[in-house]
Amino acid sequence: MKKSSFIIPVFPLDGVIILPGTLLPLNIFEKKYLNMVEDCLKTSSRLIGIVQPIMKKQNNDPSFKNIIGCFGKIVKFEETEQNTYLISLKGLSRFQIINTNLVKRGYLKSNVSTENFQNDLNQISNYKSFKFTEDKRLKMNLKSYLKLKKLDSNWNYINSCSNFDLINQLSMICPFTAHEKQMLLESITIDERYILLVSILQNTVNPNEEQNQIKH
C-alpha cells in the first residue's frame, strides 16, 4: 500500500489473528459479514482487516479493545450451497486503528494506519537475517506443548519446516489465549515473535519456571 492510512472493512474475531505472509481461511455466514465480503469483492484492493475483539461502545461509537490488527487480501472465494462464503485472506500488513464506524450494511469500517508497520512484508521475505535458524527450543517445547494439550500433530511436516516458516503458522493456529495471540501479533520483529512464542510454549509446559516468565 502506498498510502499509510486508508479505510477498510474490519472483521472482529476473538482469538483469531492473521500475520503478514500467512493465509487465513474463513467461513462467512452472518448476514452483515456476507455483506462485507460482497462489498469488499467490488473493490480493487479486496482488503479486510482482522482484529480482536470489540470491547464496548464509547460515545455511541464502536471501540476496539485492541487497536492493532492485520489486514489481508481476499485471494480465494467460494459460495456454498448453504449460501455461505468460504474465503482465504493473504496477510499483508499490520495496522493501527484510528477510528471506527458502523456502516448501513451492518459491518464495521475503520480508518487504519500502517505507519508503524512499513517493514512487515520485508521481514517475511528477509529470512537470511533471522537469528534463530538453528535454535532447537521451538520444536522441543512445541512437542511438549502438543502432548500436554493432547493435540494431534504431523511431525513429518513440522520437522520439514524451518523455525522461520513455523513462527507465524504456530502463532495463528495454536490455542493460545487472546492476550498471548495479541502479544505475538504486536511483536515488532520476527525475531522478537520467535522469542515470545518459545516463552509462551515454555510457560505453558513449565508454568513455575521463573526464568521463562513472559514480560510484556
C-alpha positions in Angstrom: 0.0 0.0 0.0 1.4 3.4 -0.9 -0.8 5.4 1.5 -0.1 4.9 5.2 -3.7 5.5 6.2 -6.9 4.3 4.5 -10.4 2.9 5.3 -11.0 -0.8 5.2 -13.8 -3.2 6.5 -12.8 -4.8 9.8 -13.8 -8.2 11.0 -13.6 -8.6 14.8 -12.7 -12.2 15.7 -11.9 -13.2 19.3 -8.9 -15.5 19.5 -8.1 -15.2 15.8 -5.1 -13.3 14.2 -3.6 -13.2 10.8 0.0 -12.2 10.2 1.9 -10.9 7.1 2.7 -13.6 4.6 0.2 -16.1 6.0 -3.2 -17.5 4.8 -6.3 -17.4 6.9 -9.3 -19.4 5.8 -12.7 -18.1 6.9 -16.3 -19.4 6.7 -18.6 -16.4 6.4 -22.2 -17.0 7.4 -23.6 -14.0 9.3 -25.6 -11.6 7.1 -23.5 -8.5 7.9 -20.3 -10.3 7.1 -21.7 -11.7 3.9 -22.4 -8.1 3.0 -18.9 -7.1 4.0 -17.3 -9.7 1.7 -19.6 -8.8 -1.2 -18.7 -5.1 -0.8 -15.0 -6.0 -0.5 -15.0 -8.0 -3.7 -16.2 -5.0 -5.6 -13.1 -3.1 -4.6 -9.7 -3.3 -6.4 -7.8 -4.0 -3.2 -10.1 -6.7 -1.7 -8.7 -5.9 1.8 -10.3 -7.0 5.1 -8.8 -6.2 8.5 -8.8 -8.8 11.3 -8.8 -7.5 14.9 -9.5 -8.9 18.3 -12.2 -8.1 19.6 -14.9 -5.4 20.2 -15.0 -4.3 23.8 -17.8 -1.8 24.1 -19.3 1.4 22.6 -17.8 4.7 23.7 -19.9 7.8 23.0 -22.2 5.7 20.8 -19.2 4.7 18.6 -17.7 1.1 18.3 -14.5 0.8 20.3 -11.9 -2.0 20.0 -10.2 -3.4 23.0 -7.1 -3.9 20.8 -6.3 -1.3 18.2 -3.6 -3.3 16.5 -4.7 -5.8 13.8 -3.6 -7.1 10.4 -5.3 -6.9 7.1 -5.3 -9.4 4.3 -6.4 -9.6 0.7 -9.1 -12.0 -0.5 -7.2 -14.4 -2.7 -9.9 -17.2 -2.7 -13.6 -17.1 -2.8 -16.3 -19.8 -3.0 -20.0 -19.7 -2.4 -21.5 -22.8 -0.8 -24.9 -24.5 -1.3 -25.9 -23.1 2.1 -25.4 -19.5 0.8 -22.3 -19.0 2.9 -18.9 -17.9 1.7 -15.6 -19.6 2.0 -12.7 -17.2 1.6 -9.0 -17.1 2.2 -7.1 -14.0 3.2 -3.4 -13.5 2.5 -1.9 -11.4 5.3 -0.2 -8.2 4.1 0.4 -5.8 6.9 -0.5 -4.9 10.5 -2.3 -1.7 11.2 -3.4 0.6 14.0 -7.0 1.7 14.2 -7.5 5.4 14.1 -11.4 5.4 14.3 -14.2 3.0 13.5 -17.8 3.5 12.1 -20.7 1.2 11.7 -21.9 1.2 8.0 -25.5 0.8 6.8 -24.8 -2.7 5.6 -24.2 -3.7 9.2 -20.5 -4.2 9.5 -17.6 -2.0 10.7 -15.2 0.1 8.7 -12.0 1.5 10.3 -9.6 4.3 9.3 -6.3 2.5 9.8 -2.6 3.4 9.7 0.3 1.3 8.6 2.9 3.9 9.5 4.4 1.8 12.3 4.5 -1.4 10.2 6.2 -0.4 7.0 8.7 -3.3 7.1 6.1 -6.1 7.6 6.5 -7.7 4.2 10.2 -7.1 4.1 10.6 -9.1 7.3 8.7 -12.0 6.0 10.8 -12.2 2.8 14.2 -11.4 4.5 14.7 -14.8 6.1 18.5 -14.5 5.8 18.6 -12.1 8.7 16.7 -14.4 11.0 18.8 -15.1 14.1 17.3 -18.4 15.3 17.6 -20.7 12.3 19.5 -23.4 14.2 17.8 -22.9 17.6 16.3 -26.2 19.0 14.0 -24.7 21.6 10.9 -24.1 19.4 10.4 -27.7 18.2 11.4 -29.1 21.6 8.9 -27.1 23.5 6.3 -27.5 20.8 6.4 -31.3 21.2 5.8 -31.0 25.0 3.1 -28.4 24.4 1.2 -30.5 21.9 1.4 -33.5 24.2 0.2 -31.5 27.2 -2.8 -30.2 25.2 -3.4 -33.6 23.6 -3.3 -32.1 20.1 -2.7 -34.2 17.0 0.4 -33.2 15.0 2.1 -34.0 11.8 5.7 -34.2 12.8 6.9 -35.1 9.3 5.6 -31.8 8.3 6.8 -29.9 11.4 10.3 -31.3 11.0 10.4 -30.4 7.4 9.7 -26.7 8.2 12.3 -24.3 9.3 11.9 -22.3 12.5 11.3 -19.2 10.3 8.5 -20.9 8.5 6.8 -22.2 11.7 6.7 -18.9 13.7 3.7 -17.3 12.2 1.9 -20.6 11.5 2.1 -21.6 15.1 1.2 -18.1 16.4 -2.0 -18.3 14.4 -3.2 -21.9 14.9 -2.1 -22.8 18.4 -4.9 -22.5 21.0 -3.2 -19.6 22.9 -5.2 -17.1 24.8 -6.4 -13.9 23.1 -3.9 -11.9 25.1 -1.0 -14.2 24.0 -2.1 -14.0 20.4 -2.2 -10.3 20.6 1.3 -10.1 22.0 2.5 -12.3 19.2 0.8 -10.1 16.6 2.3 -6.9 18.1 5.9 -8.3 18.3 7.9 -5.7 16.3 10.2 -8.2 14.5 10.1 -11.8 13.5 13.0 -12.5 15.9 11.0 -11.0 18.8 8.0 -13.1 17.9 10.2 -16.2 17.9 11.4 -15.4 21.5 7.9 -14.7 22.7 6.5 -17.8 21.0 9.1 -20.0 22.7 8.4 -18.3 26.0 4.6 -19.0 25.7 5.2 -22.6 25.0 7.7 -22.9 27.9 5.4 -21.2 30.3 2.5 -23.5 29.4 4.6 -26.6 29.8 6.6 -25.4 32.8 4.5 -22.6 34.4 6.6 -22.5 37.6 9.9 -21.7 35.9 10.6 -18.1 36.8 13.2 -17.6 34.1 10.6 -18.3 31.5 8.1 -15.7 32.7 6.8 -13.5 29.8 7.3 -9.8 30.2 5.3 -7.5 28.0 
